[in-house]
Amino acid sequence: MAAHINSKGIYKALGGIRTSANNLAAHASRLNNQSLNFEQVLQQTQPKCISTYLQSSQKQLGNLLEDIQNSKETIIKNTHIDSANIIAKLRQEAIMMYDITLKNPL
C-alpha cells in the first residue's frame, strides 16, 4: 500500500511538473512573440526616426554652414573697415608729425 501511495504521489508530482513545464513553455512562447512584435515595431519605426534625425541634422549643418559663411563675410568686411580706419589714423598722424616738424625744425 505504501508503494501505491508513493506511486500516486509521484504521479501527482509529475503532473504538477508537466503543468508547470507547459505553463512555462506557454509563457516563453508569449514572451518570444512579444519580443518579435517589439522587434518588428522597432524595425518599422527605426528607419523613419533615423531619416528624420538625418534630415534634421542636415538642416542644422546647413544652417551652421550658412552662419559660418555670414560670419566669415562679416569678419572680412570689418577687417577691411578696421584696416582703412587704421591707415587713415596713421596718415593723419604722419601729416600732423610733418606739420609739427615743419613748424619746429630740430
C-alpha positions as CSV (number, residue, x, y, z in Angstrom):
1,M,0.0,0.0,0.0
2,A,2.9,2.3,0.7
3,A,4.1,1.7,-2.8
4,H,0.7,2.6,-4.2
5,I,0.7,5.9,-2.2
6,N,4.2,6.6,-3.3
7,S,3.4,6.0,-6.9
8,K,0.3,8.2,-6.6
9,G,2.4,11.0,-5.1
10,I,5.0,10.6,-7.8
11,Y,2.2,10.7,-10.5
12,K,0.8,13.9,-8.9
13,A,4.3,15.4,-8.7
14,L,4.9,14.5,-12.4
15,G,1.5,16.0,-13.3
16,G,2.5,19.2,-11.4
17,I,5.9,19.3,-13.1
18,R,4.2,18.7,-16.5
19,T,1.7,21.5,-15.8
20,S,4.5,23.9,-14.7
21,A,6.5,23.0,-17.8
22,N,3.5,23.6,-20.1
23,N,2.8,26.9,-18.3
24,L,6.5,27.9,-18.6
25,A,6.5,26.9,-22.3
26,A,3.4,29.0,-23.0
27,H,4.8,31.9,-21.1
28,A,8.1,31.6,-23.0
29,S,6.2,31.5,-26.3
30,R,4.2,34.6,-25.4
31,L,7.5,36.4,-24.4
32,N,9.0,35.2,-27.7
33,N,6.1,36.5,-29.7
34,Q,6.2,39.8,-27.8
35,S,9.9,40.2,-28.5
36,L,9.3,39.5,-32.1
37,N,6.5,42.1,-32.2
38,F,8.7,44.6,-30.5
39,E,11.5,44.0,-33.0
40,Q,9.0,44.4,-35.9
41,V,7.7,47.7,-34.4
42,L,11.3,48.8,-33.9
43,Q,12.3,47.9,-37.4
44,Q,9.2,49.8,-38.8
45,T,9.8,52.9,-36.8
46,Q,13.6,53.0,-36.8
47,P,14.1,54.0,-40.5
48,K,11.6,56.8,-40.1
49,C,13.3,58.0,-36.9
50,I,16.8,57.7,-38.5
51,S,15.7,59.6,-41.6
52,T,14.0,62.3,-39.6
53,Y,17.2,62.7,-37.5
54,L,19.3,62.7,-40.6
55,Q,17.2,65.4,-42.2
56,S,17.2,67.5,-39.0
57,S,20.9,67.1,-38.7
58,Q,21.4,68.1,-42.4
59,K,19.3,71.2,-41.9
60,Q,21.2,72.1,-38.7
61,L,24.5,71.6,-40.6
62,G,23.3,73.7,-43.5
63,N,22.3,76.5,-41.1
64,L,25.6,76.2,-39.3
65,L,27.5,76.4,-42.6
66,E,25.4,79.5,-43.6
67,D,26.2,81.1,-40.2
68,I,29.9,80.4,-40.7
69,Q,29.8,81.9,-44.2
70,N,28.0,85.0,-42.9
71,S,30.4,85.3,-40.0
72,K,33.3,85.0,-42.4
73,E,32.0,87.7,-44.7
74,T,31.3,90.0,-41.7
75,I,34.8,89.4,-40.3
76,I,36.4,90.2,-43.7
77,K,34.2,93.3,-44.0
78,N,35.0,94.5,-40.5
79,T,38.7,93.8,-41.1
80,H,38.7,96.0,-44.2
81,I,36.9,98.7,-42.4
82,D,39.3,98.5,-39.4
83,S,42.3,98.5,-41.7
84,A,41.0,101.5,-43.6
85,N,40.5,103.3,-40.2
86,I,44.0,102.4,-39.0
87,I,45.5,103.6,-42.3
88,A,43.5,106.9,-42.1
89,K,44.7,107.4,-38.5
90,L,48.3,106.7,-39.3
91,R,48.1,109.0,-42.3
92,Q,46.6,111.7,-40.1
93,E,49.3,111.2,-37.5
94,A,52.0,111.3,-40.2
95,I,50.6,114.6,-41.5
96,M,50.5,116.1,-38.0
97,M,54.1,115.0,-37.3
98,Y,55.2,116.5,-40.7
99,D,53.4,119.8,-39.8
100,I,55.0,119.8,-36.3
101,T,58.4,119.1,-37.9
102,L,58.0,122.0,-40.3
103,K,56.9,124.4,-37.6
104,N,59.6,123.3,-35.2
105,P,62.7,122.1,-37.0
106,L,65.3,120.3,-35.0
